[in-house]
Amino acid sequence: MMRNQKYRCCFCGETVISNEMDVTGLIVVSNWDKGVDRQQEQQLFCHMNCLKERLEESVPLYIADLID
């Protein structure tokens, strides 16, 4: 684990510091329904609260239970 790394939250734009236990990494995969050779992925970072605020409330976010 990298310590004291700084990331920008993809939702609010504020700095997220890796030693705060609030860094959440999202992996976005394009062309999910295509072959692996057509897929692309990108990792984005955010605050857990920013992610929870933006998800439709019916979407389960199991990982949030692990850090609350």
C-alpha positions as CSV (number, residue, x, y, z in Angstrom):
1,M,0.0,0.0,0.0
2,M,1.3,3.4,-0.9
3,R,1.2,5.9,2.0
4,N,0.5,9.6,1.8
5,Q,-0.3,9.5,-1.9
6,K,-2.7,12.3,-2.9
7,Y,-5.6,11.7,-5.3
8,R,-8.4,13.8,-6.6
9,C,-12.0,12.7,-6.0
10,C,-13.6,12.2,-9.4
11,F,-16.9,13.6,-8.0
12,C,-16.0,16.6,-5.9
13,G,-12.5,17.4,-7.1
14,E,-11.1,17.6,-3.6
15,T,-7.9,15.9,-2.6
16,V,-8.2,12.4,-1.1
17,I,-5.1,11.3,0.9
18,S,-4.3,7.6,1.0
19,N,-3.7,7.4,4.7
20,E,-7.2,8.6,5.6
21,M,-8.9,5.2,4.9
22,D,-11.3,7.1,2.7
23,V,-9.7,6.5,-0.7
24,T,-12.1,4.5,-2.9
25,G,-10.9,3.3,-6.3
26,L,-13.4,2.7,-9.0
27,I,-12.5,0.6,-12.0
28,V,-14.4,1.5,-15.1
29,V,-14.5,-1.0,-17.9
30,S,-15.7,0.0,-21.4
31,N,-17.0,-2.6,-23.8
32,W,-17.9,-4.9,-21.0
33,D,-20.1,-7.0,-23.2
34,K,-17.3,-7.4,-25.9
35,G,-14.2,-9.6,-26.0
36,V,-11.3,-8.9,-23.6
37,D,-9.3,-7.6,-26.6
38,R,-11.9,-4.8,-27.0
39,Q,-12.2,-3.8,-23.4
40,Q,-10.4,-0.8,-21.9
41,E,-10.2,0.0,-18.2
42,Q,-9.5,3.1,-16.2
43,Q,-9.2,3.5,-12.4
44,L,-10.7,6.6,-10.8
45,F,-10.6,7.7,-7.1
46,C,-13.1,9.2,-4.9
47,H,-14.3,9.7,-1.3
48,M,-16.6,6.9,-0.1
49,N,-19.2,9.5,0.9
50,C,-19.1,11.1,-2.5
51,L,-19.8,7.7,-4.1
52,K,-22.6,6.9,-1.7
53,E,-24.3,10.3,-2.3
54,R,-24.4,9.8,-6.0
55,L,-25.5,6.2,-6.3
56,E,-29.2,5.4,-6.7
57,E,-30.3,4.3,-3.3
58,S,-31.5,0.9,-4.6
59,V,-28.0,0.1,-5.7
60,P,-26.2,-2.1,-3.0
61,L,-22.8,-0.9,-2.0
62,Y,-21.4,-3.8,0.0
63,I,-18.0,-2.3,0.4
64,A,-19.3,0.7,2.3
65,D,-20.3,-1.7,5.1
66,L,-16.7,-2.8,5.5
67,I,-15.4,0.7,6.3
68,D,-18.3,2.2,8.3
